[in-house]
Amino acid sequence: MNYKEAVDYLFTQTPLFQNVGEKAYKEGLDNTLALDRRTGSPHRMYKTVHIAGTNGKGSVSHTLAAILQAAGYKVGLYTSPHLLDFRERIRVNGRPVSPEFVIKFIEDNKDFLEPLHPSFFEVATAMAFSWFEKQEVDVAVIETGLGGRLDCTNIIRPVLSVITNIGYDHMKFLGNTLPEIASEKAGIIKKGVPVIIGEHCDETRPVFQDKAGEAGAKIIFAQDNCKIISQQYLAPDQVIYQTAGLPDLKSQLGGYCQEKNANTILTAVCELRKHFNISDDNIRSGFMDVCRTTGLRGRWQRVAARPEIICDTGHNSHGIKYIAQQLDEISKKPGFGRLRIVIGMVSDKDVTTVLELLPKTARYYFTRASVDRAMDPNRLQELALKAGLYGNAYRGVPQAVASARSEASANDLIFVGGSTFIVADLLRMPEFFIQG
């Protein structure tokens, strides 16, 4: 078995949520616990930090990993989904898991996996935990896949839990109200383990308080003591925060949503300093070099200039509202040309709400990502028209981007997004592809 065959086995023999959606979702932890016994409970061999939430999990996870790495620790990082290669999900000090280990893990466990019928995420999680043990990491930052209470990462006992925010996403599995969704996310709160709540509202705060009270866990609401005083956006890949105790804190993540994430991260670091030796310089390094250090991509990322092309993986109403605000403000700057938006979505999202948030003055290029869940671009165009958005439909991301570029002037901005998978298809294009 070679690496391609091992990954093909994962994709075809285990249901992958990013491709097929709800058919890949398996409720309960039975398979996870069976895999954990099979692999010898490797997550008990190192410290962990657990991250859940509707949006911001990736940015918070990667930045915390970058800060810990800057402090000299060997850091595992488990996130999802991947953009280009499965190995992106499992990293140690920014380096993806080796192809050889992926092959060996599948070969060694294939006979056990087939009668168990685990999901893709269950197998990937067991693989990640085993790789981190083999690499003898000091700490692993673990991001939930979906939800929290029944998420297969929820067998760990972390030194810190973080819930970034609560928004409307995956309601079919997590509930139709914010308190219901918050209750599922709050399932990662464990006895005696402090938890950071990045963002809350009047509806979700009591849910978290009740769960923390039941578990005897210290709870810290990051909004109660906001550490961000002000921010200045200099470029897509640079913002400067004025913070309590850390003036002129530069971050490589320049999306408007990152202010809330930055406050969550700084609050989390205060707790992590009880377990790790983290200096102010380590924090600065983690914020400034997060993409280079961890391999993070697709967060308000500039991939071309004149015309400028920016992509972002925001894919639900909670994330899109920040993107829409940022695009609107950019388009009002002197000398700006025209805003062009290449967009595609998956069919199980709240497409109508997202479309209603987007700028009416932009020229749209409706397309679809190369996954089964992707919405037909002609259907997306129909729904967009009802929201007052105008443009043409294209069969794939390369065609939509090529059309936008051919029509754009040097002062235009082309935004590409609506789905993680749209961004993935953009970054696969030869002119935007970066190996590793």
BELGIZI-V98829 format. One record per backbone hydrogen bond with DSSP energy under -0.5 kcal/mol. NH is the residue of the N-H (numbers start at 1). CO is the residue of the C=O. If there is no record, write none. Layout:
BEGIN
NH:CO, NH:CO
END
This chain:
BEGIN
6:2, 7:3, 8:4, 9:5, 10:6, 11:7, 12:8, 13:9, 14:10, 17:15, 19:16, 20:16, 21:17, 23:20, 24:21, 25:22, 33:29, 34:30, 35:31, 36:32, 37:33, 38:34, 39:35, 40:36, 40:37, 41:36, 44:41, 45:42, 46:43, 47:138, 49:140, 50:160, 51:142, 52:162, 54:165, 60:56, 61:57, 62:58, 63:59, 64:60, 65:61, 66:62, 67:63, 68:64, 69:65, 70:66, 71:67, 72:69, 73:68, 75:73, 76:139, 77:91, 78:141, 79:77, 79:89, 88:85, 89:86, 90:87, 91:77, 91:89, 92:95, 93:75, 95:92, 97:87, 97:90, 102:98, 103:99, 104:100, 105:101, 106:102, 107:103, 108:104, 109:105, 110:106, 112:109, 113:109, 114:110, 115:111, 116:112, 117:113, 118:113, 120:15, 123:119, 124:120, 125:121, 126:122, 127:123, 128:124, 129:125, 130:126, 131:127, 132:128, 133:129, 134:130, 135:131, 136:133, 137:132, 138:74, 139:74, 140:47, 141:76, 142:49, 142:140, 143:78, 143:141, 144:51, 149:184, 151:148, 154:151, 156:153, 158:156, 159:48, 160:48, 161:194, 162:50, 163:196, 164:52, 164:162, 169:167, 173:170, 174:170, 175:171, 181:177, 182:178, 183:179, 184:180, 185:181, 186:182, 187:184, 188:185, 189:186, 192:215, 193:190, 194:192, 195:218, 196:161, 197:220, 198:163, 198:196, 199:164, 205:201, 206:202, 208:204, 209:205, 210:206, 211:207, 212:208, 213:209, 214:210, 215:211, 216:212, 216:213, 217:212, 220:195, 222:197, 222:220, 223:197, 224:221, 225:221, 225:222, 226:223, 229:227, 229:242, 230:242, 232:240, 234:232, 234:238, 235:238, 238:235, 239:251, 240:232, 241:239, 241:249, 242:230, 243:241, 243:246, 244:227, 245:243, 249:241, 249:246, 250:248, 251:239, 252:287, 254:236, 254:252, 258:255, 259:256, 260:257, 261:257, 262:258, 263:259, 264:260, 265:261, 266:262, 267:263, 268:264, 269:265, 270:266, 271:267, 271:268, 272:268, 273:269, 274:271, 275:272, 276:272, 278:276, 283:279, 284:280, 285:281, 286:282, 287:283, 288:284, 289:285, 290:287, 293:289, 294:290, 295:291, 296:290, 300:298, 301:311, 303:301, 303:309, 304:309, 308:412, 309:304, 310:414, 311:301, 312:416, 313:298, 320:316, 321:317, 322:319, 323:319, 324:320, 325:321, 326:322, 327:323, 328:324, 329:325, 330:326, 331:327, 332:328, 332:329, 333:330, 336:333, 337:411, 340:338, 340:413, 341:363, 342:340, 342:415, 343:341, 343:365, 344:417, 347:373, 349:346, 351:349, 354:350, 355:351, 356:352, 357:353, 357:354, 358:354, 358:355, 362:359, 363:339, 364:390, 365:341, 366:392, 367:343, 371:369, 373:19, 374:371, 375:345, 380:376, 381:377, 382:378, 383:379, 384:380, 385:381, 386:382, 387:383, 387:384, 388:385, 389:384, 390:362, 392:364, 394:366, 397:368, 400:396, 401:397, 402:398, 403:399, 404:400, 405:401, 406:402, 407:403, 408:404, 412:409, 413:338, 414:308, 415:340, 415:413, 416:310, 417:342, 418:314, 423:419, 424:420, 425:421, 426:422, 427:423, 428:424, 429:425, 429:426, 432:429, 433:429
END
